[in-house]
Amino acid sequence: MRRLWLPNYTYVYTMTHIRTEQSAAMRFSALALARNAASFHENWPQLWRSPTPQSRYDVIIVGGGGHGLATAYYLAKEHGISKVAVIERGWLGGGNTGRNTTVVRSNYFYPESAHFYDFALRLYEGLSRELGFNVMLSQRGMLTIGHSAHHLELLARWVNALQLNGVDGELLNADQVREWLPLLNNSAAARYPLRGGLLQRRGGIARHDAVAWGYARAADALGVDVIQNCEVLGFIRDGERIVGVETTQGQLRAPKIALAVAGHSSVLAAKAGFRLPVTSYALQAFVTEPVKPVLSCVALSMATGVYLSQSDKGELVVGGGLDLYPSYAQRGNLPTLQGVVAGLLELFPCFSRLRLLRQWAGIVDVVHDSTPIIDKAPVSGIYLNCGWGTGGFKAIPGGGFVFAHLLATDRPHKLAEGFTLKRFASGALIDEAAAAGISH
Ligand SMILES: Cc1cc2nc3c(=O)[nH]c(=O)nc-3n(C[C@H](O)[C@H](O)[C@H](O)COP(=O)(O)OP(=O)(O)OC[C@H]3O[C@@H](n4cnc5c(N)ncnc54)[C@H](O)[C@@H]3O)c2cc1C
């Protein structure tokens, strides 16, 4: 018995043999749905192949999360480089890409980040059409709530920066925030009183698995080998240069090895013989049982760092800050979860009777200035896409695009010139802790 994915992302069990030829990136349509219904859904093609690894590639990308898959897609599409393998030790999107709270936005403070993240958001806006796969982008608005005079001052600075950088954003007074969030605790005794907010209307959420699957399918159709259940254990050297990887499926060689492994960047860097300015922490999230629509936007509290949205299924998707110590334990600890729940209930006491359905964590790679690293590594042959910390889902299309440019041309893309390792020597850090640190 096999599992077969349908375009609406549910699956059916079928006894039929799944076709294994290269998927030609079929177009999903009402007609295709009707045609396949007539044949009892037995003839949907695989979304991507399961190829046997070849011994040589032009580029090997380690990590089958959103960034690795998007990089493969743009390498093939924008640069005509399709002799590419994406090597994933588990299943596609099983890392942080499938564990995040799906918030997308581009309201960053400094010009480098604002321009980059806005480019990523613009790619998101056309992504379903580009990939022929519905990533369920919902631009329902992202509202950051201020609770004090100090917050209002910060929000005013922030909105000025957005406008200077050409990114949409508007200040809301307390009454306007109340209209967006009628269930927010509005009593005179509220611990975190409502003073105002910053709204980015183009912010919202997208379906995380679909982003990984859409890129995988489109990259596969362009000839990329997407290889799952294949862990990179070490590197093959030729003198000072890295020329390949040792994997659980044997040795694979390529002149360029791209690391897009998020929370495990330092682990692989250590195997290659260099260190990264990255610390890994667990970041948790949870969902409640589903309820009728109660929340129309993504909301984030500046006082508690708690943020939430409501999924299409009706669950409230809630997140907060990092666990407080470095760790690779992907469970997350209870005190952090309790802190996030306490913050949530200060803001929305009416949610106190909701039961939690699921809780999980992912290991994120945090850099001191909360800005990513997209650069060549200090060891020749290795290229880095890491340091996304708590906020790299929204960056996936942009991250893949600029990383593919670096791999193809050996020069940083204009939008990512500030994201190189040089900044740690020069001191030209882009400190986005306020925009990225906890508020994904
Ligand atoms: C709880 C949580 C909430 C978040 N919320 C948001 C949010 O709302 N918005 C936002 O923008 N960002 C958010 N993020 C951050 C975001 O999820 C990540 O920054 C982003 O997904 C990173 O994508 P990636 O492709 O780099 O990493 P991943 O998706 O983690 O992919 C890396 C892959 O590398 C693989 N790998 C690791 N080691 C090896 C190896 N040795 N060999 C082969 N494969 C290997 C892993 O299995 C993994 O699949 C959140 C993260 C978490 C954990």
The ligand as an SDF file (V2000), in Angstrom:
LIG
                    3D

 53 58  0  0  0  0  0  0  0  0999 V2000
    9.1640   27.1080   15.6660 C   0  0  0  0  0  0  0  0  0  0  0  0
    9.7070   27.9410   14.5490 C   0  0  0  0  0  0  0  0  0  0  0  0
    8.9550   29.0070   14.0880 C   0  0  0  0  0  0  0  0  0  0  0  0
    9.4410   29.7860   13.0330 C   0  0  0  0  0  0  0  0  0  0  0  0
    8.6300   30.7490   12.5260 N   0  0  0  0  0  0  0  0  0  0  0  0
    9.0220   31.4510   11.4540 C   0  0  0  0  0  0  0  0  0  0  0  0
    8.1310   32.3630   10.8390 C   0  0  0  0  0  0  0  0  0  0  0  0
    6.9710   32.4890   11.2470 O   0  0  0  0  0  0  0  0  0  0  0  0
    8.5810   33.0740    9.7780 N   0  0  0  0  0  0  0  0  0  0  0  0
    9.8510   32.9460    9.3050 C   0  0  0  0  0  0  0  0  0  0  0  0
   10.2160   33.6640    8.3780 O   0  0  0  0  0  0  0  0  0  0  0  0
   10.7150   32.0320    9.8370 N   0  0  0  0  0  0  0  0  0  0  0  0
   10.3240   31.2830   10.8870 C   0  0  0  0  0  0  0  0  0  0  0  0
   11.1620   30.3390   11.4270 N   0  0  0  0  0  0  0  0  0  0  0  0
   12.5140   30.1710   10.8790 C   0  0  0  0  0  0  0  0  0  0  0  0
   12.4810   29.3670    9.5990 C   0  0  0  0  0  0  0  0  0  0  0  0
   11.7280   28.1920    9.7770 O   0  0  0  0  0  0  0  0  0  0  0  0
   13.8920   28.9800    9.1460 C   0  0  0  0  0  0  0  0  0  0  0  0
   14.7370   30.1010    9.1800 O   0  0  0  0  0  0  0  0  0  0  0  0
   13.8880   28.4330    7.7390 C   0  0  0  0  0  0  0  0  0  0  0  0
   12.9260   27.4150    7.6020 O   0  0  0  0  0  0  0  0  0  0  0  0
   15.2610   27.8930    7.3830 C   0  0  0  0  0  0  0  0  0  0  0  0
   15.1360   27.1900    6.1760 O   0  0  0  0  0  0  0  0  0  0  0  0
   16.3390   26.2750    5.7050 P   0  0  0  0  0  0  0  0  0  0  0  0
   15.9790   25.7140    4.3870 O   0  0  0  0  0  0  0  0  0  0  0  0
   17.6010   27.0670    5.8100 O   0  0  0  0  0  0  0  0  0  0  0  0
   16.4510   25.1860    6.8470 O   0  0  0  0  0  0  0  0  0  0  0  0
   15.6930   23.8070    7.0920 P   0  0  0  0  0  0  0  0  0  0  0  0
   14.2930   23.8370    6.6120 O   0  0  0  0  0  0  0  0  0  0  0  0
   15.9280   23.4490    8.5250 O   0  0  0  0  0  0  0  0  0  0  0  0
   16.4670   22.8230    6.1300 O   0  0  0  0  0  0  0  0  0  0  0  0
   17.7590   22.3400    6.4360 C   0  0  0  0  0  0  0  0  0  0  0  0
   17.7690   20.8700    6.1040 C   0  0  0  0  0  0  0  0  0  0  0  0
   19.1070   20.3880    6.2120 O   0  0  0  0  0  0  0  0  0  0  0  0
   19.0130   19.0390    6.5770 C   0  0  0  0  0  0  0  0  0  0  0  0
   20.3170   18.6040    7.0930 N   0  0  0  0  0  0  0  0  0  0  0  0
   20.9380   18.9700    8.2410 C   0  0  0  0  0  0  0  0  0  0  0  0
   22.1060   18.3360    8.3650 N   0  0  0  0  0  0  0  0  0  0  0  0
   22.2320   17.5600    7.2680 C   0  0  0  0  0  0  0  0  0  0  0  0
   23.2320   16.6460    6.8230 C   0  0  0  0  0  0  0  0  0  0  0  0
   24.3440   16.4040    7.5440 N   0  0  0  0  0  0  0  0  0  0  0  0
   23.0440   15.9990    5.6360 N   0  0  0  0  0  0  0  0  0  0  0  0
   21.9290   16.2150    4.8780 C   0  0  0  0  0  0  0  0  0  0  0  0
   20.9510   17.0620    5.2840 N   0  0  0  0  0  0  0  0  0  0  0  0
   21.1060   17.7260    6.4510 C   0  0  0  0  0  0  0  0  0  0  0  0
   17.9140   19.0120    7.6240 C   0  0  0  0  0  0  0  0  0  0  0  0
   17.3470   17.7160    7.7650 O   0  0  0  0  0  0  0  0  0  0  0  0
   16.9300   20.0370    7.0630 C   0  0  0  0  0  0  0  0  0  0  0  0
   15.8480   19.4390    6.3510 O   0  0  0  0  0  0  0  0  0  0  0  0
   10.7210   29.5350   12.4730 C   0  0  0  0  0  0  0  0  0  0  0  0
   11.4900   28.4560   12.9460 C   0  0  0  0  0  0  0  0  0  0  0  0
   10.9710   27.6520   13.9670 C   0  0  0  0  0  0  0  0  0  0  0  0
   11.7850   26.4830   14.4420 C   0  0  0  0  0  0  0  0  0  0  0  0
  1  2  1  0
  2  3  1  0
  2 52  2  0
  3  4  2  0
  4  5  1  0
  4 50  1  0
  5  6  2  0
  6  7  1  0
  6 13  1  0
  7  8  2  0
  7  9  1  0
  9 10  1  0
 10 11  2  0
 10 12  1  0
 12 13  2  0
 13 14  1  0
 14 15  1  0
 14 50  1  0
 15 16  1  0
 16 17  1  0
 16 18  1  0
 18 19  1  0
 18 20  1  0
 20 21  1  0
 20 22  1  0
 22 23  1  0
 23 24  1  0
 24 25  2  0
 24 26  1  0
 24 27  1  0
 27 28  1  0
 28 29  2  0
 28 30  1  0
 28 31  1  0
 31 32  1  0
 32 33  1  0
 33 34  1  0
 33 48  1  0
 34 35  1  0
 35 36  1  0
 35 46  1  0
 36 37  1  0
 36 45  1  0
 37 38  2  0
 38 39  1  0
 39 40  1  0
 39 45  2  0
 40 41  1  0
 40 42  2  0
 42 43  1  0
 43 44  2  0
 44 45  1  0
 46 47  1  0
 46 48  1  0
 48 49  1  0
 50 51  2  0
 51 52  1  0
 52 53  1  0
M  END
$$$$
